[in-house]
Amino acid sequence: MFSGSCIFNVYPVIVDIPCFFFFCRDREGPLKAGMWSPECAELAEGPGNRFCISMAYNIHVNGVLHCRVRYSELLGLHEQIKKEYGSNVVPSFPPKKIFTLTPAEVEQRREQLEKYMQAVRQDPVLGASELFNSFLRKAQQETQQIPTEEVQLEVYLSNGQKVKVNILTSDQTEDVLEAVALKLGLPDELVGYFSLFLVREGSDGSCTFVRKLQEFELPYVSVTSLQNPDYHVVLRKSYWDSAYDSDVMENRVGLNLLYAQTVSDIERGWILVNKEQHRQLKSLQEKGSKKEFIRLAQTLKYFGYIKFDPCITDFPEKGCHVIVSAGNNELNFHVKLPNDQMKEGSFKVTRMRCWRVTSSQVPMANGTASSCGPGRCEVKLELAFEYLMSKDRLQWVTITSPQAIMMSICLQSMVDELMVKKSGGSIKKMLKKRHNGAIHRSDSQQAVKSPPLLDSPDPSREQVVKLSSKLTSVTLRGISTSSSSNDISGNDFHGNYAFEGIGDDDL
């Protein structure tokens, strides 16, 4: 989005945008106030040479640069949104300034942009609008300086198989998802049951779900800009209720995808299997009975869950190490207490009154305790939710994890799914087809290979003890820089429409 002979100074910004992305302070710190101007002011430097200096703002997704934009471009977006949806719907935008901004005014504008972008993204109409999302996609492509051209993108299946699709670098997430579905032969009516995820593979074979790819980003640009071969785009089912598996299994390709994911989750230890269950599963696998294999797996503990990397929680005590898993409309905790005792408990999403993701900058391990200067800071993310522990007692539970945003996305999708089901609807949907710029893809279909036979279960896997049969769960939605979980203000906190009270019979 930059043109002409301009020098753009990137101003440190933190913008709180719910669930998916936020502006983040540049690690090099703020520049001197004298170098800033609200618009592109011309400065003469030598005979015949003219330059301009302008502020620019970095938008980050999970701590990674997504795009860089100027105030004037954000103002242009605001004017377009206002024209399309009316002044009464659009939040207020920080006003223009005639004179050079003082340091205090620069900080004030930064905070105002934070609130503006947060409000737009949280609005169910504005945040989902093509106008807003296309602005971010274009800004991402231009910031990363990746031209529009035909490329081949590798998308991984759960069993490690690669699906190579021919796309454009400017294709959005749903375009790439449709290209993968077409290559596999997955029918249109089942495309909505699956999503694309950005995943990081560890050297030990571990799998970290970074985030679900969203409508405001270009998958090819997102993964290639990381410049790290450990990051991949992975296809995985996007729903939580295993009852929907029946719809998917009626199709051969859908069945193979679910089968591959189930085998992979078992091999990773995400689904718990005892020796007898392992024997039955292996027998079904050898017979090629994929539907029966999945049906049996559905009865196992943690089927359909996503397991997160080890992190820290303040429940039941501060500083406890925990492994969090999301599934079955709950967050499951495997907590290691200070006395090294292992406990297990679950927080049901229907018992979460609200939730919030907070971000803050903390010194890195090799930095000083009080300093957060260039290269010495890192972003700390926390998911906090207010949980109905008993009939009249709400309690805050906090998880400190780099995957806090992904956890929040999981919680919100559970709530959305519950509300759709409660209203009598179905998640079955068709993804919108683009009317222009159709992608030329190969008509050949690629079969999904069956994974190898299951390895024997690890006999040394540590067993956990149930913490409480009445642990309930709370969900929060949003990103904030507030340091207090009790400070419920503005749009930082999001109510949970699936929240239910606890009756006397539940206590």
GIDAZI-V125040 format. One record per backbone hydrogen bond with DSSP energy under -1.0 kcal/mol. NH is the residue of the N-H (numbers start at 0). CO is the residue of the C=O. Records with the same first field share a line. If there is no record, write none. Layout:
NH = CO, CO
//
This chain:
5 = 3
6 = 51
8 = 53
10 = 55
19 = 17
21 = 59
22 = 14
28 = 25
34 = 31
35 = 32
40 = 38, 52
42 = 50
44 = 48
48 = 45
50 = 42
52 = 40
53 = 6
55 = 8
56 = 68
58 = 66
59 = 21
60 = 63
63 = 60
65 = 58
66 = 58
68 = 56
73 = 69
74 = 70
75 = 71
76 = 72
77 = 73
78 = 74
79 = 75
80 = 76
81 = 77
82 = 78
83 = 79
84 = 80
85 = 81
89 = 85
105 = 101
106 = 102
107 = 103
108 = 104
109 = 105
110 = 106
111 = 107
112 = 108
113 = 109
114 = 110
115 = 111
116 = 112
117 = 113
118 = 114
119 = 115
120 = 116
121 = 117
122 = 118
126 = 122
128 = 125
132 = 128
133 = 129
134 = 130
135 = 131
136 = 132
137 = 133
138 = 134
139 = 135
140 = 136
141 = 137
142 = 138
143 = 139
145 = 140
150 = 166
152 = 164
154 = 162
155 = 232
156 = 160
159 = 156
162 = 154
164 = 152
166 = 150
168 = 148
170 = 167
175 = 171
176 = 172
177 = 173
178 = 174
179 = 175
180 = 176
181 = 177
182 = 178
183 = 179
184 = 180
185 = 180
189 = 186
190 = 187
192 = 189
193 = 190
194 = 235
196 = 233
197 = 210
198 = 231
199 = 207
200 = 229
201 = 205
204 = 201
207 = 199
209 = 197
210 = 197
212 = 195
216 = 213
221 = 217
222 = 218
223 = 219
224 = 220
226 = 223
230 = 227
231 = 198
233 = 196
234 = 155
235 = 194
237 = 192
243 = 240
244 = 241
247 = 243
248 = 244
250 = 247
254 = 250
255 = 251
256 = 252
257 = 253
258 = 254
259 = 255
260 = 256
261 = 257
262 = 258
263 = 259
264 = 260
265 = 261
266 = 262
267 = 263
269 = 264
270 = 264
271 = 300
277 = 273
278 = 274
279 = 275
280 = 276
281 = 277
282 = 278
283 = 279
284 = 280
285 = 281
286 = 282
288 = 283
289 = 287
292 = 288
293 = 289
294 = 290
295 = 291
296 = 292
297 = 293
298 = 295
299 = 296
302 = 299
304 = 301
305 = 325
307 = 323
310 = 321
311 = 399
312 = 319
313 = 397
319 = 312, 316
321 = 310
322 = 333
324 = 331
325 = 305
326 = 329
329 = 326
330 = 346
331 = 324
332 = 344
333 = 322
334 = 342
335 = 320
336 = 340
339 = 336
342 = 334
343 = 464
344 = 332
346 = 330
348 = 328
350 = 347
351 = 348
352 = 385
354 = 493
355 = 383
356 = 477
357 = 381
358 = 479
359 = 379
361 = 377
363 = 375
366 = 363
375 = 372
377 = 361
379 = 359
381 = 357
382 = 398
383 = 355
384 = 396
385 = 353
386 = 394
387 = 350
388 = 386, 392
389 = 392
392 = 389
394 = 386
396 = 384
398 = 382
399 = 311
400 = 380
403 = 400
406 = 402
407 = 403
408 = 404
409 = 405
410 = 406
411 = 407
412 = 408
413 = 409
414 = 410
415 = 411
416 = 412
417 = 413
418 = 414
419 = 415
420 = 416
421 = 417
422 = 418
423 = 420
424 = 419
445 = 182
460 = 457
466 = 343
476 = 354
479 = 356
487 = 485
491 = 488
493 = 354
495 = 352
498 = 495
499 = 349
505 = 502
//
